[in-house]
Structures are given as structure tokens and as C-alpha cells.
Amino acid sequence: MSCLTCSNCGFVNFLPPEPQPQILKTIQSSDSGLVPQLLRGSRPFLNDDYDLISTEIVKLERLQSLYDAQLQEIESRRRPILKSMENRKSIYTPIRCVPRDVLLEIFHSVCDSSWQSTNDYSRKRKQHSLNMNGPLWVLGRACGLWRDTLHTSPVSWARNVVANAPFSEHALQILRFYLSRTSEHPLNIKIVHNTRKPSNDGEIMSLLL
């Protein structure tokens, strides 16, 4: 397949150097005459008509293939442009103008509100620091700014550490990551552990105590 490449932007034109408008003009003349007549049954379908329609279908399929190739090329170049534009526009969003200490206060308020949002004991059992659906984890997944702000704020991780046993399969790895974020900051820990149930949580408890 022959193609032309723009020396300025690098766009690749897969359309062959033949008069495409003339081909379309010829085919479209059938759309306003022969094709509607055949569709409505206002004239018989002759052998010559069959040959003409078959030839036009081949040409249209070829044009469709060529235009599809162009659209794919355009889309592959469009995606990074949109991403770059989105990144630059997001710089002007109001939340990025909020000072870091104010942003952290907002995060802490959200976390406190989450812990106090229910009096249901069964739901409170699920609200603990090693639950990846907890407020700190969710806030850190919102965007790079929020993640970096939280990951460089030991007090955010140390101010309210809640651990409910029995622990999940990946609780130990989660706890190690969690504690690495607290650095040397003093921890405010709350541990809920049911000693009546058999437990293999010794390593986790040794990290917390």
C-alpha cells in the first residue's frame, strides 16, 4: 500500500494518489439514481446493474479499509495529545492551589469522619487501617498530588492506627507498608483482638506492640 508522510507533523496518509473525490462522485451518483430505484423495486435488477453494483461495492470496501487505517493512525496520535492537554489543564484546577498543610487537614477531617460515620458494630469491625478501602488508601489513589502529599506525611498514617483481628491474608504486607509511611512518628494505636479464636497473628502483633 502506498502512502504519503507529512514532513511537518509526521501524519501518514494511507490513501493512494488517485482521484478519490472522482470515485466518490461517481458512486454517489448511483445513490441518487440507480440504487434508490432498485431498493424501491421501481425498476428491474438487470445483469448490467449487478456488475455495476458489485464493482461499486468493491470500491467502497476498499475506501472503507483505507479510511479505517487513517482513523486508527489519527486516533493513535490523538490519544497522547489529549493526555498531555489534560495534564496541563489539571494544573489550573482549584484543588492544586490549596496549601499542603490545609490539604492535610482536609484529609484528616475526612478520615475522622469516616471512623465516626457509623454506630453499627459489624461495620466498625471492617473499618480498620489494614482495609485497603479505608479513607487513607482511597485518598491516596485519587491522583498523584494527593498520593505524594499523603506518602510524605507520617502524621497522617500515625494519628489513628486501628487493627481488628483476625487479620486478612495480606495484612502483614499491608501493615509493613503502612508502618513504613509513619517513619519515626509516634503511633496512636487501637487494637481489637478476640483471644477466644485461634490466631496466627503473632507477627502482626509483634509489629504493633
C-alpha positions as CSV (number, residue, x, y, z in Angstrom):
1,M,0.0,0.0,0.0
2,S,1.4,3.4,-1.0
3,C,1.3,6.2,1.5
4,L,2.5,9.8,2.0
5,T,4.0,11.2,5.2
6,C,3.8,14.9,6.1
7,S,7.2,16.3,6.7
8,N,5.9,18.8,9.3
9,C,3.7,16.6,11.6
10,G,4.6,13.1,10.5
11,F,1.0,12.2,9.7
12,V,0.8,9.2,7.4
13,N,-1.7,9.3,4.6
14,F,-2.6,5.8,3.5
15,L,-4.9,7.0,0.7
16,P,-3.3,6.2,-2.7
17,P,-2.6,9.1,-5.1
18,E,-5.6,8.5,-7.2
19,P,-8.6,10.9,-7.6
20,Q,-10.7,9.7,-4.6
21,P,-13.3,12.6,-4.9
22,Q,-14.0,11.5,-8.5
23,I,-14.6,7.9,-7.4
24,L,-16.9,9.0,-4.7
25,K,-18.7,11.4,-7.0
26,T,-19.3,8.5,-9.5
27,I,-20.6,6.2,-6.8
28,Q,-22.8,8.9,-5.2
29,S,-24.5,9.5,-8.5
30,S,-25.8,5.9,-8.2
31,D,-27.0,6.7,-4.7
32,S,-29.3,9.4,-6.1
33,G,-30.5,7.4,-9.1
34,L,-30.0,3.6,-9.6
35,V,-29.7,2.4,-6.0
36,P,-32.9,4.0,-4.7
37,Q,-34.8,2.7,-7.8
38,L,-33.5,-0.9,-7.1
39,L,-34.3,-0.6,-3.4
40,R,-37.8,0.5,-4.0
41,G,-38.4,-2.0,-6.8
42,S,-39.3,0.7,-9.3
43,R,-37.1,-0.9,-11.9
44,P,-35.9,-4.5,-12.6
45,F,-32.5,-5.6,-11.4
46,L,-30.6,-6.3,-14.7
47,N,-27.3,-8.1,-15.3
48,D,-25.6,-4.8,-16.1
49,D,-26.9,-3.4,-12.8
50,Y,-25.4,-6.4,-10.9
51,D,-22.0,-5.8,-12.5
52,L,-22.1,-2.1,-11.7
53,I,-23.3,-2.6,-8.1
54,S,-20.7,-5.3,-7.4
55,T,-17.9,-3.1,-8.8
56,E,-19.0,-0.2,-6.6
57,I,-19.2,-2.4,-3.5
58,V,-15.6,-3.5,-4.1
59,K,-14.5,0.2,-4.4
60,L,-16.5,1.2,-1.3
61,E,-15.0,-1.6,0.7
62,R,-11.5,-0.5,-0.4
63,L,-12.2,3.1,0.5
64,Q,-13.6,2.0,3.9
65,S,-10.4,0.0,4.6
66,L,-8.2,3.0,3.7
67,Y,-10.3,5.4,5.8
68,D,-10.3,2.9,8.7
69,A,-6.5,2.8,8.5
70,Q,-6.4,6.6,8.6
71,L,-8.7,6.8,11.5
72,Q,-6.6,4.4,13.5
73,E,-3.5,6.4,12.7
74,I,-5.2,9.6,13.8
75,E,-6.5,8.0,17.0
76,S,-3.1,6.7,17.9
77,R,-1.7,10.2,17.6
78,R,-4.7,11.8,19.2
79,R,-4.5,9.9,22.5
80,P,-1.2,11.2,23.7
81,I,-2.2,14.7,22.6
82,L,-5.4,14.5,24.8
83,K,-3.4,13.1,27.7
84,S,-0.8,15.9,27.5
85,M,-3.6,18.5,27.2
86,E,-5.4,17.0,30.2
87,N,-2.3,17.1,32.4
88,R,-1.6,20.7,31.6
89,K,-5.2,21.8,32.2
90,S,-5.3,20.0,35.5
91,I,-2.5,22.3,36.7
92,Y,-5.1,25.0,36.9
93,T,-7.7,23.1,39.0
94,P,-8.5,24.9,42.3
95,I,-7.5,21.9,44.5
96,R,-3.9,22.3,43.3
97,C,-3.8,25.8,44.7
98,V,-4.6,24.6,48.2
99,P,-1.6,24.8,50.6
100,R,-0.2,21.4,51.6
101,D,-1.0,21.8,55.3
102,V,-4.6,22.8,54.5
103,L,-4.9,19.8,52.2
104,L,-3.7,17.5,55.0
105,E,-6.2,19.0,57.4
106,I,-8.9,18.2,54.9
107,F,-7.7,14.6,54.6
108,H,-7.5,14.2,58.4
109,S,-11.1,15.5,58.7
110,V,-12.3,13.0,56.1
111,C,-10.5,10.2,57.9
112,D,-12.0,11.2,61.3
113,S,-15.5,11.5,59.7
114,S,-15.1,8.0,58.2
115,W,-14.2,6.4,61.6
116,Q,-17.2,8.2,63.3
117,S,-19.7,7.7,60.5
118,T,-21.4,4.6,61.9
119,N,-22.5,3.1,65.2
120,D,-23.0,-0.3,63.7
121,Y,-20.6,-2.7,65.4
122,S,-20.3,-5.1,62.4
123,R,-19.5,-2.2,60.1
124,K,-17.0,-0.7,62.5
125,R,-15.2,-4.1,62.6
126,K,-14.5,-3.6,58.9
127,Q,-13.2,-0.1,59.3
128,H,-9.6,-0.5,60.2
129,S,-6.2,0.7,58.9
130,L,-5.4,-2.6,57.1
131,N,-8.5,-2.4,55.0
132,M,-7.5,-1.1,51.5
133,N,-10.9,0.5,51.2
134,G,-10.2,2.8,54.1
135,P,-10.0,6.6,53.7
136,L,-6.2,6.9,53.6
137,W,-5.9,4.3,50.9
138,V,-8.8,5.8,48.8
139,L,-7.5,9.3,49.1
140,G,-4.0,8.2,48.0
141,R,-5.5,6.7,44.8
142,A,-7.3,9.8,43.7
143,C,-4.3,11.5,42.0
144,G,-0.6,11.9,42.1
145,L,-0.7,15.1,44.1
146,W,-2.8,13.5,46.9
147,R,-0.8,10.3,46.9
148,D,2.5,12.2,47.2
149,T,1.1,14.5,49.9
150,L,-0.1,11.6,52.0
151,H,3.0,9.5,51.4
152,T,5.2,12.3,52.7
153,S,3.1,12.9,55.8
154,P,4.0,10.4,58.6
155,V,1.5,12.0,61.0
156,S,-1.4,11.2,58.6
157,W,-0.6,7.5,58.9
158,A,0.4,7.5,62.6
159,R,-2.5,9.6,64.1
160,N,-5.1,6.8,64.0
161,V,-3.9,3.2,63.6
162,V,-6.7,0.7,64.0
163,A,-6.2,-3.0,63.7
164,N,-9.0,-5.5,64.0
165,A,-8.2,-9.2,64.3
166,P,-8.5,-11.8,62.9
167,F,-6.4,-10.3,60.1
168,S,-6.6,-10.9,56.3
169,E,-4.2,-13.0,54.3
170,H,-2.2,-9.9,53.1
171,A,-2.5,-7.9,56.4
172,L,1.2,-8.4,57.2
173,Q,2.4,-6.9,53.9
174,I,-0.1,-4.1,54.2
175,L,0.9,-3.3,57.8
176,R,4.6,-3.2,56.8
177,F,3.8,-0.7,54.1
178,Y,1.6,1.3,56.5
179,L,4.2,1.5,59.2
180,S,6.9,2.5,56.7
181,R,4.8,5.6,56.0
182,T,4.7,6.5,59.7
183,S,8.5,6.8,59.8
184,E,9.6,7.7,63.3
185,H,6.4,9.5,64.2
186,P,4.7,8.3,67.5
187,L,1.7,6.0,66.8
188,N,-1.8,6.3,68.1
189,I,-2.8,2.6,68.0
190,K,-6.1,0.8,68.7
191,I,-6.0,-3.0,68.6
192,V,-9.2,-5.1,68.7
193,H,-8.2,-8.8,69.2
194,N,-10.5,-11.7,70.1
195,T,-8.3,-14.1,72.1
196,R,-11.1,-16.7,72.1
197,K,-10.4,-17.5,68.5
198,P,-7.2,-19.4,67.3
199,S,-4.9,-16.9,65.6
200,N,-1.7,-16.9,63.6
201,D,-1.4,-13.1,64.0
202,G,1.7,-13.2,66.2
203,E,4.0,-11.5,63.7
204,I,1.5,-8.7,63.1
205,M,1.0,-8.2,66.8
206,S,4.8,-8.0,67.4
207,L,5.0,-5.2,64.8
208,L,2.2,-3.3,66.5
209,L,3.3,-3.7,70.1
